[in-house]
Amino acid sequence: MPASMPVAFVGTSLIAVDEASVRDIPGLVAVVRIGDFVGVVAEREENAIKAAAQLKVTWKPVPTLARPRRTSRPHCAPIRRRRGR
């Protein structure tokens, strides 16, 4: 996946697809949107690659996750002590 493409989370995260942003690409056949999947179809591979890079897509923001606490063993989950102990 190119670095410029956003990483989306699974679910209803696709908000909008701007098909006008790729109308100038020769040989573009279709912009396909099925649920959260977006794809382009073109007569030639290089035009499909260009359309995929140029297509403007709006995604919901990715939810932020709490950072785990540091542990002395990075491969282990942090220990949570029960109250009263």
LOGU-984167 format. One record per residue (C-alpha): residue number from 1; residue in one letter; z, y, x. Coordinates in nm, 2 decimals. Layout:
BEGIN
@nr: NUM, rest: A, up: Z, north: Y, east: X
...
***
This chain:
BEGIN
@nr: 1, rest: M, up: 0.00, north: 0.00, east: 0.00
@nr: 2, rest: P, up: -0.09, north: 0.34, east: 0.15
@nr: 3, rest: A, up: 0.20, north: 0.56, east: 0.24
@nr: 4, rest: S, up: 0.08, north: 0.84, east: 0.01
@nr: 5, rest: M, up: 0.12, north: 0.62, east: -0.30
@nr: 6, rest: P, up: 0.46, north: 0.64, east: -0.48
@nr: 7, rest: V, up: 0.67, north: 0.33, east: -0.53
@nr: 8, rest: A, up: 0.74, north: 0.28, east: -0.90
@nr: 9, rest: F, up: 1.01, north: 0.07, east: -1.06
@nr: 10, rest: V, up: 0.93, north: -0.20, east: -1.31
@nr: 11, rest: G, up: 0.93, north: -0.09, east: -1.67
@nr: 12, rest: T, up: 0.78, north: 0.20, east: -1.86
@nr: 13, rest: S, up: 0.75, north: 0.43, east: -1.56
@nr: 14, rest: L, up: 0.39, north: 0.55, east: -1.60
@nr: 15, rest: I, up: 0.38, north: 0.89, east: -1.77
@nr: 16, rest: A, up: 0.02, north: 1.01, east: -1.74
@nr: 17, rest: V, up: -0.32, north: 0.95, east: -1.57
@nr: 18, rest: D, up: -0.55, north: 1.24, east: -1.51
@nr: 19, rest: E, up: -0.90, north: 1.08, east: -1.54
@nr: 20, rest: A, up: -1.06, north: 1.42, east: -1.48
@nr: 21, rest: S, up: -0.93, north: 1.41, east: -1.12
@nr: 22, rest: V, up: -1.19, north: 1.14, east: -1.03
@nr: 23, rest: R, up: -1.49, north: 1.24, east: -1.25
@nr: 24, rest: D, up: -1.68, north: 1.37, east: -0.94
@nr: 25, rest: I, up: -1.68, north: 1.03, east: -0.77
@nr: 26, rest: P, up: -2.03, north: 0.87, east: -0.79
@nr: 27, rest: G, up: -2.06, north: 0.53, east: -0.94
@nr: 28, rest: L, up: -1.72, north: 0.54, east: -1.11
@nr: 29, rest: V, up: -1.73, north: 0.30, east: -1.40
@nr: 30, rest: A, up: -1.38, north: 0.32, east: -1.55
@nr: 31, rest: V, up: -1.02, north: 0.41, east: -1.51
@nr: 32, rest: V, up: -0.81, north: 0.12, east: -1.64
@nr: 33, rest: R, up: -0.46, north: 0.17, east: -1.78
@nr: 34, rest: I, up: -0.26, north: -0.13, east: -1.91
@nr: 35, rest: G, up: 0.11, north: -0.06, east: -1.95
@nr: 36, rest: D, up: 0.23, north: 0.05, east: -1.60
@nr: 37, rest: F, up: -0.09, north: -0.08, east: -1.43
@nr: 38, rest: V, up: -0.35, north: 0.17, east: -1.33
@nr: 39, rest: G, up: -0.68, north: 0.07, east: -1.16
@nr: 40, rest: V, up: -1.03, north: 0.20, east: -1.10
@nr: 41, rest: V, up: -1.36, north: 0.03, east: -1.13
@nr: 42, rest: A, up: -1.66, north: 0.16, east: -0.94
@nr: 43, rest: E, up: -2.01, north: 0.03, east: -0.85
@nr: 44, rest: R, up: -1.92, north: 0.03, east: -0.48
@nr: 45, rest: E, up: -1.60, north: -0.07, east: -0.30
@nr: 46, rest: E, up: -1.58, north: 0.25, east: -0.10
@nr: 47, rest: N, up: -1.61, north: 0.46, east: -0.42
@nr: 48, rest: A, up: -1.33, north: 0.26, east: -0.58
@nr: 49, rest: I, up: -1.11, north: 0.32, east: -0.27
@nr: 50, rest: K, up: -1.18, north: 0.69, east: -0.28
@nr: 51, rest: A, up: -1.11, north: 0.70, east: -0.66
@nr: 52, rest: A, up: -0.78, north: 0.51, east: -0.62
@nr: 53, rest: A, up: -0.67, north: 0.76, east: -0.35
@nr: 54, rest: Q, up: -0.78, north: 1.07, east: -0.55
@nr: 55, rest: L, up: -0.66, north: 0.96, east: -0.90
@nr: 56, rest: K, up: -0.37, north: 1.18, east: -1.01
@nr: 57, rest: V, up: -0.10, north: 0.97, east: -1.17
@nr: 58, rest: T, up: 0.24, north: 1.09, east: -1.29
@nr: 59, rest: W, up: 0.53, north: 0.85, east: -1.27
@nr: 60, rest: K, up: 0.89, north: 0.88, east: -1.40
@nr: 61, rest: P, up: 1.13, north: 0.95, east: -1.11
@nr: 62, rest: V, up: 1.27, north: 0.64, east: -0.95
@nr: 63, rest: P, up: 1.64, north: 0.60, east: -1.04
@nr: 64, rest: T, up: 1.87, north: 0.66, east: -0.74
@nr: 65, rest: L, up: 2.10, north: 0.38, east: -0.64
@nr: 66, rest: A, up: 2.44, north: 0.44, east: -0.49
@nr: 67, rest: R, up: 2.45, north: 0.38, east: -0.12
@nr: 68, rest: P, up: 2.66, north: 0.08, east: -0.02
@nr: 69, rest: R, up: 2.97, north: 0.15, east: 0.19
@nr: 70, rest: R, up: 2.95, north: 0.06, east: 0.55
@nr: 71, rest: T, up: 3.10, north: -0.27, east: 0.66
@nr: 72, rest: S, up: 3.16, north: -0.42, east: 1.00
@nr: 73, rest: R, up: 2.92, north: -0.69, east: 0.90
@nr: 74, rest: P, up: 2.59, north: -0.53, east: 0.78
@nr: 75, rest: H, up: 2.47, north: -0.85, east: 0.63
@nr: 76, rest: C, up: 2.78, north: -0.87, east: 0.40
@nr: 77, rest: A, up: 2.85, north: -0.68, east: 0.08
@nr: 78, rest: P, up: 3.14, north: -0.44, east: 0.09
@nr: 79, rest: I, up: 3.48, north: -0.58, east: -0.01
@nr: 80, rest: R, up: 3.63, north: -0.43, east: -0.31
@nr: 81, rest: R, up: 4.01, north: -0.46, east: -0.34
@nr: 82, rest: R, up: 4.17, north: -0.50, east: -0.67
@nr: 83, rest: R, up: 4.43, north: -0.24, east: -0.77
@nr: 84, rest: G, up: 4.79, north: -0.34, east: -0.70
@nr: 85, rest: R, up: 4.71, north: -0.55, east: -0.40
***
